[in-house]
Amino acid sequence: MFYVLIMAGGVGTRLWPLSRRDRPKQSLRLVGGRTMFEHAVDRLAPILQPEQIFVVTRTEHMKILATQAPELPPDNFIVEPEGRGTAPCIGLGAIHLHRQDPEAIMVVLTADHFIADTARFRQVLAAAAQVAEEGHLVTLGITPSSPSTGYGYIKQGESVGTVEGFSVFRAERFAEKPSPETALHMVESGEYSWNSGMFIWRVDRILEEFQRQMPEFYVQLAEVEATLGTSGYEPTLSRVWPQVARQTIDYGVMEGAENVVVIPVDIGWSDVGSWASLSELLPADEERNIIVGPHVGIDTRDTLVFGEERLIATIGLEGMVIVDTEDALLVCPRGREQEVRAIVRRLEEDRRTEWL
């Protein structure tokens, strides 16, 4: 059977100061009047029962996410004691699904991405599930709309056929976020897709890869899996998890995995990873301003103003980002939004946690 694991443990530091530890990006209403997590669940409703949707999140986020998706069974929320990277997150979800159904097709999605063409998204998941049945590890590549330096890339190798109208290629290699020149070359070549971080595979196949490529982690997983459904589960997980090495699924598994394929697809995808990418999803006025919340502007152009309650007044601004919350205000030029993460790091270093 087809199951989905939604990874919902991140915070979204590049959307600070709106996104915080106790108010992560996936819980925010950024686009379309629904939270990112609600969108993630909504787009699956036409093809899955609530019992087929699992969520991995952190203790501090579980209550708010469970409130936003009350249709999901409480037991389908898997609590990760602390974030250890996408590989351990996926591994923890995999052992839960393996216990539920050892022959499960496991779809790994994120809780905080935007997808405009939800119908085509569901179609490509169904096609990818057919490919995964054959033992392939499938990743969804996004057809690039620009030479973005904010995403990783996947190089498409030889064709392995077409499924339900979608082309399937060997994944030749995974590339890190490139320089502008390299990104332009990749896009112009037509051989690369953006790495979406969405995967489809048989649950037994991903566990085989963990055993082969991350053997120490696999032993830790097996120890936790042995206690599933017993009173020993939570104590074992709490003891084992801090010892788990931090690792991403790309480095830990995908780059060295066997039978990896990529399906390039155009579904209107965005990771909504920064104020710049969010700006691309919101409507602009005749002066190219994007305004959310109370605002009065004079001679203001090409500026993002994102407020909550207070009136924001601007005079003579161009190409700026202004984000106002109850206790913090961000002001920076457009084009430097990615550096918001440096502000978060500075606050962490200075132990000014009240603003995190």
C-alpha positions as CSV (number, residue, x, y, z in Angstrom):
1,M,0.0,0.0,0.0
2,F,0.9,3.6,-0.6
3,Y,1.8,5.7,2.5
4,V,3.1,9.3,2.9
5,L,5.6,10.5,5.5
6,I,5.6,14.2,5.9
7,M,8.7,15.7,7.5
8,A,7.6,18.5,9.7
9,G,10.5,19.1,12.1
10,G,12.2,22.2,10.7
11,V,11.9,25.8,11.8
12,G,12.5,27.8,8.6
13,T,15.2,30.2,9.9
14,R,15.4,32.2,6.7
15,L,11.8,33.4,7.3
16,W,12.8,34.9,10.6
17,P,11.4,36.9,12.5
18,L,8.1,35.5,11.5
19,S,9.2,31.8,11.8
20,R,10.4,30.9,15.3
21,R,11.1,27.8,17.3
22,D,7.7,27.8,18.8
23,R,6.0,29.0,15.5
24,P,7.8,27.1,12.7
25,K,7.3,27.8,9.0
26,Q,5.0,24.8,8.4
27,S,2.5,26.2,11.0
28,L,2.3,29.7,9.3
29,R,-0.3,31.0,6.9
30,L,1.9,32.3,4.2
31,V,0.0,31.5,1.0
32,G,-3.7,30.9,0.2
33,G,-5.1,31.4,3.7
34,R,-4.0,27.9,4.9
35,T,-0.8,27.0,6.8
36,M,1.9,25.2,4.9
37,F,1.2,22.0,6.8
38,E,-2.5,22.2,6.1
39,H,-1.6,22.6,2.4
40,A,0.6,19.5,2.6
41,V,-2.2,17.4,4.0
42,D,-4.9,18.9,1.8
43,R,-3.2,18.1,-1.4
44,L,-3.1,14.4,-0.5
45,A,-6.7,14.1,0.6
46,P,-8.0,13.1,-2.9
47,I,-5.8,10.0,-3.1
48,L,-5.2,8.9,0.5
49,Q,-7.1,8.1,3.6
50,P,-5.9,9.9,6.8
51,E,-4.6,6.6,8.1
52,Q,-2.1,6.5,5.3
53,I,-0.5,9.9,6.2
54,F,2.3,9.9,8.8
55,V,4.1,13.0,10.2
56,V,7.5,13.2,11.8
57,T,7.9,16.2,14.0
58,R,9.3,17.5,17.2
59,T,7.7,17.4,20.7
60,E,7.3,21.2,20.7
61,H,5.6,21.3,17.3
62,M,3.3,18.3,17.7
63,K,0.4,19.9,19.4
64,I,0.0,22.8,16.9
65,L,0.3,20.4,13.9
66,A,-2.2,17.9,15.4
67,T,-4.6,20.8,15.9
68,Q,-4.2,21.8,12.2
69,A,-4.8,18.3,10.9
70,P,-7.3,16.8,13.4
71,E,-8.3,14.2,10.8
72,L,-5.0,12.4,11.1
73,P,-4.9,9.6,13.8
74,P,-2.9,10.7,16.8
75,D,-0.7,7.6,16.5
76,N,0.4,8.8,13.0
77,F,2.3,11.6,14.6
78,I,5.9,10.3,15.2
79,V,7.8,12.4,17.6
80,E,11.5,12.9,17.0
81,P,13.2,13.7,20.3
82,E,15.6,16.1,18.6
83,G,16.4,16.9,15.0
84,R,19.3,14.9,13.6
85,G,18.9,15.6,9.9
86,T,16.7,14.2,7.1
87,A,18.3,10.8,7.1
88,P,17.5,9.9,10.7
89,C,14.0,11.6,10.3
90,I,13.3,9.3,7.3
91,G,14.7,6.3,9.1
92,L,12.5,6.8,12.1
93,G,9.4,7.1,9.9
94,A,10.5,4.0,7.9
95,I,10.6,1.7,10.9
96,H,7.0,2.8,11.8
97,L,5.8,2.2,8.3
98,H,7.7,-1.1,8.1
99,R,5.9,-2.3,11.2
100,Q,2.5,-1.2,9.7
101,D,3.1,-2.8,6.3
102,P,6.5,-4.4,5.4
103,E,5.6,-4.1,1.7
104,A,4.6,-0.4,1.9
105,I,5.5,2.1,-0.7
106,M,6.8,5.1,1.2
107,V,6.5,8.6,-0.1
108,V,8.6,11.2,1.6
109,L,7.4,14.8,1.5
110,T,8.0,18.0,3.3
111,A,5.5,20.1,5.4
112,D,6.6,23.5,4.3
113,H,6.8,23.5,0.4
114,F,4.3,25.1,-2.0
115,I,2.9,23.2,-5.0
116,A,0.6,25.1,-7.4
117,D,-0.4,22.2,-9.7
118,T,-1.7,19.8,-7.1
119,A,-3.4,17.6,-9.7
120,R,-0.2,16.9,-11.6
121,F,1.6,16.4,-8.3
122,R,-0.8,13.6,-7.4
123,Q,-0.4,12.1,-10.9
124,V,3.4,12.0,-10.6
125,L,3.2,10.4,-7.2
126,A,1.1,7.6,-8.6
127,A,3.6,7.2,-11.5
128,A,6.6,7.2,-9.1
129,A,4.9,4.6,-6.9
130,Q,4.8,2.2,-10.0
131,V,8.6,2.8,-10.5
132,A,9.3,2.3,-6.9
133,E,7.5,-1.1,-6.9
134,E,10.3,-2.3,-9.2
135,G,12.9,-1.6,-6.5
136,H,14.1,1.9,-7.7
137,L,14.7,4.8,-5.3
138,V,12.8,7.6,-7.0
139,T,13.4,11.3,-6.5
140,L,11.2,14.0,-7.9
141,G,13.3,16.6,-9.8
142,I,11.8,20.0,-10.5
143,T,12.2,21.4,-14.0
144,P,14.2,24.6,-13.4
145,S,12.5,27.9,-14.2
146,S,15.7,29.9,-13.6
147,P,19.4,29.3,-12.9
148,S,18.8,29.4,-9.1
149,T,21.7,29.1,-6.7
150,G,19.4,28.4,-3.8
151,Y,18.7,24.7,-4.7
152,G,20.7,21.6,-5.2
153,Y,20.6,19.9,-8.6
154,I,20.3,16.4,-9.9
155,K,21.9,15.4,-13.2
156,Q,19.7,13.2,-15.4
157,G,21.5,10.2,-16.9
158,E,20.1,7.7,-19.4
159,S,16.4,7.2,-19.9
160,V,14.8,4.2,-18.3
161,G,11.4,4.8,-19.9
162,T,8.1,6.5,-19.5
163,V,5.4,5.8,-16.9
164,E,2.0,7.4,-17.1
165,G,3.4,10.1,-19.4
166,F,6.3,11.0,-17.1
167,S,9.9,10.5,-18.3
168,V,12.2,8.5,-15.9
169,F,16.0,8.9,-15.9
170,R,18.9,7.4,-14.1
171,A,20.1,9.9,-11.4
172,E,23.7,10.3,-12.5
173,R,24.8,12.6,-9.7
174,F,23.6,15.0,-7.0
175,A,25.1,18.5,-7.1
176,E,25.3,21.0,-4.2
177,K,24.0,24.6,-4.5
178,P,26.1,26.0,-7.4
179,S,27.7,29.3,-8.3
180,P,25.7,31.5,-10.6
181,E,27.9,30.5,-13.6
182,T,27.5,26.8,-12.8
183,A,23.8,27.1,-12.3
184,L,23.4,28.8,-15.7
185,H,25.4,26.1,-17.4
186,M,23.3,23.4,-15.7
187,V,20.0,24.9,-16.7
188,E,21.1,25.6,-20.3
189,S,22.3,22.0,-20.7
190,G,18.8,20.7,-20.1
191,E,20.3,17.8,-18.2
192,Y,19.6,18.9,-14.6
193,S,16.6,19.2,-12.3
194,W,16.3,21.0,-9.0
195,N,16.5,18.7,-6.1
196,S,13.0,18.9,-4.4
197,G,13.8,16.6,-1.5
198,M,10.7,14.5,-2.3
199,F,11.3,10.7,-2.6
200,I,9.3,7.5,-3.3
201,W,10.6,4.0,-2.5
202,R,9.6,0.7,-1.0
203,V,10.2,0.8,2.7
204,D,12.2,-2.4,2.6
205,R,14.5,-0.8,0.0
206,I,15.3,2.3,2.0
207,L,16.0,0.2,5.1
208,E,18.4,-2.0,3.0
209,E,20.3,1.2,2.0
210,F,20.5,2.4,5.6
211,Q,21.9,-1.0,6.5
212,R,24.5,-0.9,3.6
213,Q,25.5,2.8,3.8
214,M,24.8,3.9,7.4
215,P,25.3,0.6,9.3
216,E,25.8,2.2,12.7
217,F,22.5,4.1,12.3
218,Y,20.8,1.0,11.1
219,V,21.7,-0.8,14.3
220,Q,20.3,2.1,16.3
221,L,17.1,2.0,14.2
222,A,16.8,-1.8,14.8
223,E,17.1,-1.2,18.5
224,V,14.3,1.3,18.4
225,E,12.1,-0.8,16.0
226,A,12.3,-3.8,18.4
227,T,10.4,-1.8,21.0
228,L,7.6,-0.4,18.7
229,G,4.2,-1.0,20.3
230,T,5.6,-1.6,23.7
231,S,6.2,0.5,26.9
232,G,9.9,0.4,26.1
233,Y,9.6,2.4,22.9
234,E,9.8,6.0,24.3
235,P,12.6,5.3,26.8
236,T,14.6,3.5,24.1
237,L,14.1,6.3,21.6
238,S,15.0,8.9,24.2
239,R,18.2,7.0,25.0
240,V,19.3,6.2,21.5
241,W,18.4,9.3,19.5
242,P,20.9,11.7,21.0
243,Q,23.6,9.2,20.0
244,V,22.5,9.2,16.3
245,A,24.9,11.1,14.0
246,R,23.5,14.0,12.1
247,Q,23.2,13.3,8.4
248,T,21.2,14.3,5.4
249,I,19.4,11.8,3.2
250,D,21.4,13.0,0.1
251,Y,24.8,12.5,1.7
252,G,23.9,9.5,3.8
253,V,22.0,7.5,1.2
254,M,21.1,8.9,-2.2
255,E,24.6,9.8,-3.5
256,G,25.8,6.2,-3.0
257,A,22.5,4.3,-3.4
258,E,21.8,1.7,-6.1
259,N,19.0,2.0,-8.7
260,V,18.3,5.7,-8.1
261,V,16.1,7.4,-10.7
262,V,14.7,10.9,-11.1
263,I,11.4,12.0,-12.6
264,P,11.6,15.7,-13.7
265,V,8.3,17.5,-13.4
266,D,6.9,21.0,-13.5
267,I,4.3,21.3,-10.7
268,G,4.7,25.0,-9.7
269,W,7.0,24.0,-6.8
270,S,8.7,26.3,-4.3
271,D,10.5,25.5,-1.1
272,V,9.3,28.9,0.3
273,G,12.8,28.9,1.8
274,S,13.3,32.7,2.1
275,W,11.5,36.0,1.9
276,A,12.7,36.2,-1.8
277,S,11.0,32.9,-2.7
278,L,7.8,33.8,-0.8
279,S,7.7,37.1,-2.7
280,E,7.4,35.1,-6.0
281,L,4.2,33.5,-4.7
282,L,2.4,36.7,-3.5
283,P,0.7,39.3,-5.7
284,A,2.4,42.6,-6.4
285,D,0.8,46.0,-6.9
286,E,1.4,48.4,-9.8
287,E,4.6,49.6,-8.1
288,R,5.9,46.0,-7.7
289,N,5.3,46.2,-4.0
290,I,4.1,43.1,-2.1
291,I,2.1,44.2,0.9
292,V,0.8,41.9,3.7
293,G,-0.8,43.7,6.6
294,P,-1.5,47.4,7.3
295,H,0.7,49.7,5.2
296,V,0.8,53.3,3.9
297,G,3.5,54.1,1.4
298,I,4.8,57.2,-0.4
299,D,7.2,56.8,-3.2
300,T,7.8,53.2,-2.4
301,R,8.6,50.6,-5.1
302,D,9.7,47.0,-5.5
303,T,9.4,46.5,-1.7
304,L,8.1,43.6,0.4
305,V,6.2,44.7,3.5
306,F,5.0,41.9,5.7
307,G,3.3,43.0,8.9
308,E,1.0,41.5,11.5
309,E,-0.9,44.2,13.4
310,R,1.0,47.5,13.5
311,L,0.8,50.0,10.6
312,I,4.0,50.1,8.6
313,A,4.6,53.5,6.8
314,T,7.3,53.8,4.2
315,I,8.7,56.8,2.3
316,G,11.2,56.8,-0.5
317,L,12.0,53.1,-0.4
318,E,13.0,50.9,-3.3
319,G,14.1,47.3,-3.3
320,M,13.7,46.6,0.4
321,V,12.3,43.9,2.7
322,I,10.5,44.8,5.9
323,V,9.0,42.2,8.2
324,D,7.4,43.3,11.4
325,T,6.4,41.0,14.3
326,E,5.3,41.7,17.9
327,D,8.9,41.7,19.2
328,A,11.3,41.9,16.2
329,L,11.7,43.9,13.0
330,L,13.7,42.9,10.0
331,V,14.9,45.4,7.4
332,C,17.2,44.5,4.6
333,P,17.7,45.1,0.8
334,R,16.1,42.7,-1.6
335,G,18.8,40.4,-2.8
336,R,20.2,39.8,0.7
337,E,17.3,37.9,2.1
338,Q,19.3,34.7,2.3
339,E,21.5,36.3,4.9
340,V,18.7,36.3,7.4
341,R,20.1,33.0,8.5
342,A,23.2,34.8,9.7
343,I,21.1,36.9,12.0
344,V,19.7,33.8,13.5
345,R,23.2,32.4,14.0
346,R,24.3,35.6,15.7
347,L,21.3,35.4,18.1
348,E,22.2,31.8,18.8
349,E,25.9,32.7,19.5
350,D,24.9,35.6,21.7
351,R,22.4,33.3,23.5
352,R,19.6,35.8,22.9
353,T,17.1,33.0,22.7
354,E,14.1,35.1,23.5
355,W,14.1,36.2,19.8
356,L,14.5,32.7,18.4
